[in-house]
Amino acid sequence: MNILILGGTGSIGSAVTTELVAHNHNVTGLCRSETSARRLAALGAKPYRGDLRNPASWRAALRQVDVVIQLAASFDDDMAAIDAAAIAAIKQEARYRTSPLRVLYTGGCWLYGQTGDHAASETSPKRPISAFAWMEENAFSLLQDPMLRSCIIHPAMTYHEDGGGVFARLLTQASSGLPLEVWGSIHTRWPLVHRRDLARAYRLLAEQPELCGHYNVAAQMGVPVRDILDEIIRRYPHDGAYVVRNRKYVMFKYGNWAEGPTLDQQMRADKVQAACGWHPEVRDFTQAVF
C-alpha cells in the first residue's frame, strides 16, 4: 500500500515508519527540515517536504496514497488548531476520490480520564483531560465522514529503548542520582505498551480498511507506579528516594498535559486482539530494555 505518515520521525512515528517499510509498504513521510528528511530516508521512507501547519504544502500527497496516518503533534499552544486544519485538509481532499481514504488517527489513553478500578474499553465514556479534549471532537469528525474509512487508535503510555519514552524523566533522575519524582501517587496505575508492539498495531489496522472505529492498544492494563520505580531502582545504582508531586503542582510547573501521568488508569485491548490478531511481544515492561 501507499501510505502517508504525518509525524513519521517522532517517538512513535519512527517505529511505525520502520514497521510499515519492513512489511513492504511504500511510505511517504511529511517533513519540514533537511534533518527530518534524512532521517525518514534512513528509515526507508520517501521524504515529502511540507509543514503540518500549512496543509496546502502537503495536500497533494494525499492524492497518491491509500492510507494516511496522523501521528504529528506540535505540543504548542495552537496544537488543537493545527490538528483541526490537518483533519479539514484530509476531509476536503477525500471528496475528490473515487474510493474512501483510509485514515488512522491517534488519540490516547488520557482521553478516558481517570478510570480507577475500571479497565476502560472502547465503549467506555470519554473524559479527556483538558489539554487533549479537542482530539475527541476531531476523531468524531473523521468517523462521521462517509468518504473516509477511519480508525482511532488509543495507545497506552508508550516506552522504548531509545530514551525510555514515558519512563524517560524517571530514568534521567535515576541516572543522575536524584530523587525520583512521582506525579500523583505511587499507587497510580499506568497502562503500558512497548513502542514496537504499538507500531505493529498501526500496521495491522492500516492493512485492514474494513476495521473502523476506536481501538485501544495496551500490553498491560495498569501497572502501579510503585512497580515502575522498583524496576528502575533495580537497574540503576539508586538509593530509592522519591518525592511525590500532586496534580496541581505538576500542571502548574509543566503545563496542562502533565495531568495525564497523574491519572490512575487501566485500559483493555481485547478489541484489537480479536479484530486483527494483534498480541504484544513484550507483555511485561520488566522484560524490556530501556
Number of C-alpha atoms within 10 A of each C-alpha: 14 14 25 29 25 22 23 29 24 15 18 22 22 22 22 27 29 21 22 25 17 12 10 11 17 17 25 24 29 27 25 14 14 11 11 20 20 15 18 24 14 11 20 20 25 18 23 20 16 18 15 22 16 13 17 12 15 21 17 11 17 19 15 12 17 18 24 24 23 21 20 22 15 13 11 9 9 10 16 19 13 20 20 17 15 23 19 16 17 20 19 13 16 20 15 11 13 8 12 18 24 26 27 26 24 20 26 20 26 26 21 23 19 23 18 14 11 13 17 22 17 20 8 12 12 16 14 20 19 14 19 18 16 18 20 16 11 19 22 13 15 23 19 11 14 13 20 22 21 30 25 26 25 23 28 29 24 23 24 21 13 10 14 19 18 15 17 16 14 21 22 14 15 24 14 13 15 17 16 23 18 22 23 21 20 19 13 21 25 26 23 26 25 28 25 21 22 28 21 20 27 25 18 18 23 23 17 12 19 12 18 18 16 20 27 25 33 29 26 22 19 22 19 17 21 14 14 18 22 11 13 20 19 12 13 14 12 17 13 16 13 16 13 14 15 14 18 15 15 19 17 11 9 10 12 16 15 19 23 25 21 23 23 24 27 27 27 21 23 17 16 22 15 10 13 14 12 20 19 19 12 16 16 14 18 12 8 12 10 17
